[in-house]
Amino acid sequence: MTNYEIRPLGRADITTLLESTPEANLWGYMDETKIETLLMADSWTGLANGQIVACGGIVRIWPGLAEAWIAVTPLVRQYPVFVVRAVKEFLTVVTGAYGLRRIEAHVNAGFYQAVVFAERLGFKIDARLLKYGPNGETFYLMSLVM
């Protein structure tokens, strides 16, 4: 039987995530300043049998608006239902707690699984952002509007 746990994001979780899944660094996105922001924001870690499956959260931009983020390890392939349920529950809680009207996410258009994951969470594509990524990748601006 799998033991699932969701806990607040900690610095050790980010270190473990980046060591086990270097691509989670998103082109250097997780520098020290941004890590501090994520640790102060509403962020969580999802574990299965004591191993990190995903870390994610929101950063509130202004009243009613937040930006979502998530980084996953290869274990997400074994526990996709857990991750989807955990994220849905988290989004429901923060939506109510902060009176959010809109949650946005920037999703690499070339990462099909990430686009499908966001759509399963209820996000819709608002815009196609040509040459948005650090290497000129196209991204989607996706939103969940309440």
Long-range contacts (C-beta under 8 A, 24 or more apart in sequence): 2-48, 2-49, 2-79, 2-82, 3-48, 3-49, 3-50, 4-46, 4-47, 4-48, 4-79, 4-82, 4-86, 5-46, 5-47, 5-48, 5-50, 6-44, 6-45, 6-46, 6-47, 6-86, 6-90, 7-44, 7-45, 7-47, 8-43, 8-44, 8-45, 9-38, 9-39, 9-43, 9-44, 9-45, 9-55, 9-57, 10-39, 10-45, 11-35, 11-39, 13-45, 13-52, 13-55, 14-38, 14-39, 14-55, 16-52, 17-52, 17-55, 17-71, 17-73, 20-52, 20-73, 20-74, 21-71, 21-72, 21-73, 21-74, 24-55, 24-71, 24-72, 24-73, 26-71, 27-133, 27-134, 27-135, 28-134, 38-69, 42-94, 44-86, 44-90, 46-82, 46-83, 46-86, 48-75, 48-78, 48-79, 48-82, 51-75, 53-78, 53-79, 53-82, 53-83, 54-83, 54-86, 54-87, 56-87, 56-90, 57-90, 58-91, 58-94, 58-103, 60-98, 63-98, 63-99, 64-99, 64-100, 64-101, 64-102, 65-100, 65-101, 65-102, 65-103, 65-104, 66-94, 66-98, 66-100, 66-102, 66-103, 66-104, 67-103, 67-104, 67-105, 67-106, 68-103, 68-104, 68-105, 68-144, 69-105, 84-117, 84-120, 84-121, 87-121, 88-121, 91-121, 91-144, 95-146, 100-146, 101-145, 101-146, 102-143, 102-144, 102-145, 102-146, 103-143, 103-144, 104-141, 104-142, 104-143, 104-144, 105-141, 105-142, 105-143, 106-132, 106-139, 106-140, 106-141, 106-142, 107-139, 107-140, 107-142, 108-133, 108-137, 108-138, 108-139, 109-137, 109-138, 109-139, 109-140, 110-137, 110-138, 115-140, 115-142, 118-142
